[in-house]
Amino acid sequence: LRLDDFSACGGAQTVHIKNAWTGGVNQAENRQDAALSGATQVVTVTIGGNDIGFENVVLGCIAANCQVAVDNALLQISALGPVLNAAYSAILSEATSAEVYVVGYPPLVEDDSDALCASSSQATYPATLTNKTLIRTVLDELNAAIESAVADVQTTSPNLHYVPAVDVNGIFEGHDICSEVPYYNGLLVDRQAESFHPNVLGQEAYAELLSTYVS
């Protein structure tokens, strides 16, 4: 695998696969499928979290409105299938010869500890065990919706693949945001847009995950 074009953009939703940004800080961004053509051989995409407001869940579960944020996200997930289907179909219509790998979301938090990240030098996320469990519920439901949408499109496009990021060879397990060696940024006050995204180790884990799946 060789990365020829990195078109992912923070804050992107499924609509931005086929449509340009219409406002906000990313309004100069092209539609993301503009990077694709019939010569494209491999596409990887992870999308859907912004559609359900996952950032609101992560931030809300530090505060007192965790359950409200979670309920709102679960409601959005229930309607996510059609927009995911449209996004994958848009990619396939441009990258007509490509193998397209839809990578799921890894376990940002694990619900096996009440630690508040106090021992981690790389991440801070002061969520209780109860709130971590709620976040994990959202992640599991989101991944299930993504896997289901991929299966729907696969019926006519067998070159679309779902790559689960949870419990696959344990690549991400034990490296949640509250671990000693986290694969994610914590809450970064000075670089808030990078908060809760994979750090360098997380990006390397994604690469390992994908190469393992492809091989």
N, C-alpha and C positions, 0 to 999 in steps of 0.2 A: 504494500500500500504506500502511495506517495501523496501527500497533501498538496494539491495544485491550487486550491481556492478555499479559503476559510471565510464563509459567508454568514456564520452565526452572529447574532447581534443581541446583546443584553436587552431584555424587555420584549423581545419579539413574540408575537402570538401567531396562531395558525394563519390568520388573514394576511400576514406579511410574507408568507411563502409566495403568494401570487400577486400581491398588491403592495405598492410603495407606501411608506409611512406618510401620514397626512399631517403630522404635528409632533410636538414634543422635541426632545433633545436629538432624536434619531431621524428627523424629517428629511435629512439629506441621503438617507440610506436607500439603495435600490430595492426593488422586490427581490427576494432571496433566490427565486428560481431563475433570475437573470444569469446566474453563474453556471447554469446547466445547459447542455446541448446533447445532440445525438452522439458526440464523441466521449461524453462522460462515462467512465467505467464503474465508478463506485461512489455512492452517496451515503453519508451518515447524517442522521438527524435525531435530535431529542427535543420534543416540543409538546406543549400542552400545559405545562406548569403555570405559565403566565396567563393562559386563558382562564384558569380557575382561581387566579389570585393567590397562588401559593405563598408569595411573599407576605401577604396579609396574615396567612396562617402562622408563618415562622415568627413574624413580629408580634402578632396578637397573642401567641402562646408564651411570650415573656410577660405579658401583662394579664389583666383580669378577664379579657374578652376572648380567651382561647376557644371556648366552646362555640361562641357566635361565629368566629372566623372559620372554624372547622365545618360547622353546619352549612355556611355559605359556600365553602369550597366543594363539599359533597353534593350540594345542589347543582353546582356548575358542572361537576363531573358527570352527573346523570344526563346532561345534554351535550356532552363532549364528542360523542361518537361521530355524528355527521360532519363536524368541522375537521376532525382528524382525517376522516375518509377523504374529504375534499383536498386537504393539504397533501396527503400521500399521492392522490391521483394527479395533483398539479405537478408534483416532482416527477412522477412516472411519465407524464405527458411531454415533459421537456427532456429528461434523461432517458430516452427511449431504449437505450442499450445497456443501461446500468443495473448493477445489483444495488438495491437500496436497503440499508440496514437502519431500522428504527431502534435506537437504543433507549431502554427504559431508564427511570430515575433510580439512583443508588440510595442506600439508607443514610440519609443526612443525620438522623438520630436513631439510636437503638433504645428500645424501651426496657433495657435490662439493668438500668442503674439510675439512682437518684442524684448522681453527681451533677453539680452545676458548672462543670468545666473549670473549676477553681484550680485544678492541678495541671491544666494544659497551658503551655506557653504560646500556642499558635492560634487558639480559638477561644472565644468566650461566648457562651450561650446559657444564660441563667434560667433554664426551664426545669420544672419539676418532673418527676417520673410520670405523674398523671398526664401532664401536658405533652411529654414526649410520646406517650402511648397514643394520644389523639393525633399528633403529627404523623406518626407511623401509619395510623389508619388511613389518613388522607393519601399518603404516598402509595400504600398498597392498593387503594381503590383507583388512584390515578394510573398506576401501572397496569391494573386489570383492564381499565378502559382502553388504554393504548394497545395492549395485546389483542383485545377483542376487535378493535378497529383494523389492526393489521390483518387479522384473520379474515375479516370481511372483504378487504381489498385483494387479499391473496387468491381469492377464488377466481379472479380474472387476471391477476398479475402475480405469478409465482416467483418473480424475482424480487418481491418485497419480503423482508425478513424482520422478525422481532428478536431483539437481543436483550434478554433480561439482565439487569444489573444487580439483582439481589440474589444471593445464594448461588452464584455461578462460580465454582472453584473458590468461593470465599474471598474474592479479590478485594471487595470493599468491607467485608465484615471485620469488626474490631477496629475500624478506623473512622468511626462516626465523629461528629463535631466535638464530642466530649471525651474523646480518647486521648491517650498520651501522644499518639502520632496521627492526628486528624488529616483526612484527605480533603477537607473543606475549610474555607475561610470562615471565621466567626463573624460577629458583628463588627465591621470596620467603620469607625466613625469618620475617618479621613478619606476612605474610599468606599463609600456605602454601596455603590453599584456592584462592587466585587464581593459584597457580603454574601455568605451562604452558597457561594459557587465553588466548584472544585479548585483547589490550589494546584501547585505543580505536581505533587504526588498524586492527587486525584486525576489530573489529566493523564499522567502516566498509567494509572490504573485503568482508565477508560481505553487507552491504546492496547494494553494487555488483554482486556476483556474482549475487544473487537477482534484482535489478531487470533485469540484462542477460538472464538466463534467461527471466524472465517476459515481457519485451517481445519 
